[in-house]
Amino acid sequence: MEIFCPTCNRSSKDIRFIGEFCEACTLGKIFKNLKDTAVISQCKRCLRIKTQKGHVPLDDESLIGVIRPQICQKCEMRLKSFDGKVAVVEFAYPVGNEMVEFEGRIKIKTEYQICLDDYRKSSGYFEGIIQLRGDRQKVVNMSEKITRFMEARGAFISKVEETENGGVDLYLSNKELANKFFLYTGIKNTRSYTLFGLKNGKRQFRNTYLVRL
């Protein structure tokens, strides 16, 4: 049965229909409801973008996760390409019982800032110190092992100080990861705690771990 679009009078013999309207008019209505610009916040040092889960590497999934709530909450979206300024996106938009698929271009405005991790790195932030003492080669090997462990889990070593007797002090950004390191490895250490401030009314302590090798 031939039907005609109530908006443009196109015939169903000439164009696909979605419900009572032709595909062209349906897409036109959809585009009117879509914003064509999204804003992302990116760290100017590490280039990660800000999401609800914190700063993460910029990739297809994270970019769509940031721009989708700004453009179309109920759409399914897949990133086709991104050149830093324009994202070409494949959309699937629900209309009745059908999903209308089409391609769109979204302008991306980037706001640059410094993420908390990079701010802490630049300010020398630390929550704990691991003091390595003993045989020089063992100290070097342990220092490298601790550094790899921390960096693989998103933490960092803000400073490394060498002592006169060949020891090393590692200043750590995350004392909880330091606790996990010693728990997982079973390496014996002697701990002490130093009060360095208050946060939300609670006392904050820096941990010091002495390891003899």
N, C-alpha and C positions, 0 to 999 in steps of 0.2 A: 504493500500500500504506500503510495507516494504521500509524503507530508511536506509542509512548508514551514520554514523557520518564522516564528512570529516577530522576530526582530529585523531580519534582513530579507525574508521571503525566498531564501535559497531552497532548492528542492532536495529531498532525500536521495534523488537519483544522481545528484551532482556532488554531494558532500556527505560525510558521515554525520549522523546525529547522535547527540548525547542527551537522552531524555527528550524534551520537547524542542530543544534548540540545536542548531547546527554546531559543529565543532568549532568553527571560527568565532561565532558569537560567544560560545561557552568559554573559549580561551580568552577572549576579550574581557569577559566579566572576571575571570580569574586574575588576569594581569592587573586589573584595577584594584584588586584587594592585596596585591603583593607589593612590598616595598622593594625598591631597586638599589638600596644602599645599606650596608652593614658596617659596624665599627668593631675593630679588634684592638686589644691592648697587648703590645709586644714589648718584651724586655730588650732594650737597645744593646745589651751586652751579650746575653746568651741566646737571644732571638726566640725564646720560648714565648708562647701566648698564654694569656690569662683565661682560665676556665673556672667552672664552679668547683673543680677539684684542685685548683691552684695552677701554677705555671707548668705547662707541659710542652714538649716539642711540637712545632708546627708541622702537621701532616694532614692528609685528607680528612681523617676522622675528627681530629681536634678542631679543624677549621669549620667543618659542617656543624659540629656541636655548638660552636659559638654563634655562627650566623643564622642557624635555623630558627631559634626563638625570635630573632629580630625580623625575619622575613616571612615565615609561614609555619606556625606551630603544628598544624595538622598535615603538612606535606611530608612525603618521603623525599629525601634529597640525596643525590650522589654527585660528588665533585668530579668534573670532567677535566678541568684544567684551571690553573691559577698562576698569573704572572706577577703577582705582588700588588696589583691594582684592581684587576677584574677577575672574578671567579665565574667560570662557565659551569652551570649546574644543570643536571638532569632532574626534573621534578616529576613526582607522581602525586596528583591532587585528587582527593575523593569527591566525586559528584554523584550523589545517590548511591547506587550499588556499583558504580564503575570508578576506575582510577584513570584519570586523564593524564597522559604523559606528554611532556614537552620540555624544551630546553630554554634556559634563560641566562642572562648575564647580570651579575651582581657587582656593583662597585664596592670596593673594600677600602675603607678609610682606616689607617693605622695610627693609633696613638701610642707613642713610645714612652716608656718609663723604665725604672730599674726594679727588677723583681727582688723580693726579700732575700733570697739566697745570695744574689750578687751584691746587694747592699751590705749584707753581713760579711761577705768575703772582703769587700773594700774597707770595711770598718774594723777588721780584725776580730770579729765576733768569735767567742768560743765558750763552750759549756764544760769542757773538761780538758785535762792534760794527762797524756800518757808519758811517763818518764821511763825511758829504757836505759838500763845500766848493765855493764858487763863486757864480754868479748865484742870487739868492734864489728867483726863480720856478722855476728849474730844480731847485733843491734841494727845494722843496716838491713839485713834480711827481714827482721821483724817490722821495722819501719815501713818497708815496701809492702809487706803483707797487710798491715793495718791500713795503709793508704788505699790499697786496692779494695779492701773490704768496705771502707767508708764511701769511697767514690762510686762504687757499684750500687750503693743504696741511696744515692742522692745527697750524701753529706760531703764535707770537705775538710781539709787540713788548712786552717787559716795561717798557721805559722809553724816553722820548724827551727828549733834552737839547739845548737850543739854545745855540749859542756866541755870543760877542759880535759876531763878524763875519758873522752871519747863517747860519752853518752849522748842521747838525743831526747829532747822534749817535743812532743807532738801536741799542738793545740787543736782540739777537735770542735767541730760545730754542733755535734749532737752526742750528748752523754748517754742517751738511751741506746744508741747504736754501739757505743763503747761497751756498755754493760752486756749487750748481746754478743759482741765479739768475744769477750772473756767467757761468757756462758757456753758458746758454741765450741770454742777451742780448748777450754779447760786450762788455759794458761794461768798460773798462779800470779797474784798481784796483791799489793797492800794498798788500801784505799783510805783517803782522807777527804774532808769536805770543807769548803770555804764559802761563807755567806757573801753574796755579792749584790743583793738587792731584793726588792719586793715586786711581785706581779699579782694584781688583783687581791692585794692584801696578804698574799702568801710569800713566805721567805723563799728565795731562790739560792741554790747552792751550786757551786762548781765542784766537779769531782776531780780528784787527782789519783792516778793509778801508777804505782811504782812497780816496775817489772825488772827483776834481776835475771840476767841471762848467763 
